[in-house]
Amino acid sequence: MAPRVPNKRISVIGGGGMVGAATVNALILKGVAAELLIVDVAPKAAEGQALDIADASFNSPGVVRVGSYAEAGQSDLVIITAGYPQKPGEPRSKLLGTNKSIMNDICTQMQPIRPDMKILVVANPVDVLTHIVWQSSKLPKNQVFGSGTYLDSGRLRSQIASMIDVHPQSINAYVLGEHGDRQFVAWSAARIQNTPLLDHPKLKGIELDSIRQEVMRKAYAIIEAKRSTYFGIGMCSATIAESVLNNTQEVYPLVHWVEAHQAYISWPCTVGSNGVDQSFDVPLNEQEQKALGVAVAAIKDMVKEAESIEEPRKD
């Protein structure tokens, strides 16, 4: 008798790499009941990751196997972790151009794309690539979103928690705007349950921007030590995927289309089986409003730059 295959499917494109594999493994460890397809341009890497992760799946309702781009196009959710990493001294235009081409190739190879499919973009620069995937996939805006500043916000909460002896889950604080150097912390809206975070006595006299800088530099420290980050973003991606499949309507700071700014930016939203359902207002002070404006302008400039880059002919 053949084993039962779950009726929900998640395809991880770029699953042969470390971020993709960490995402699939986290889905298995979280007990997500789905058929998990590892899709990659490197078939041997995809096969190796699938075989290895399958060894961890005997206690999970999830099923792992290698899949094709065509199968991915018929998934409930596609997670795109594929992309070209920026190298020291390399111009941003090359990174944008190469990754634009990769995103467009992925969307082309997935055709025909299931019209109710959701796409979670994890590749960087995630703000711009989410916009490109939306354009290329031709799906509704709410069905295409990115991991954004979810991990950054988790790092922020963990950092604050260690300073004030409060569990990170009791802290409601967001890193917002751009997933990058122009990200900012919405300090004025941050809370410990219903209490303003900045009223906590242990934060009196603390240089807030030093906390933001430390949170932002953590990724660079990890990359310097071990070349890439993958466990943290893998767990974040799996958590978002779980919310989509189970329609939990939890709030995360994800890259999604914010109508007021006419751009894909990192902002709190609910995510569920329809994709992004609600986007929330965040009260910001004057300084934070300016930081948001800088981040939005930078993202829009990068989108224009990416759109102006001509892709090489494939004939």
Disulfide bonds with the S-S distance in Angstrom:
none
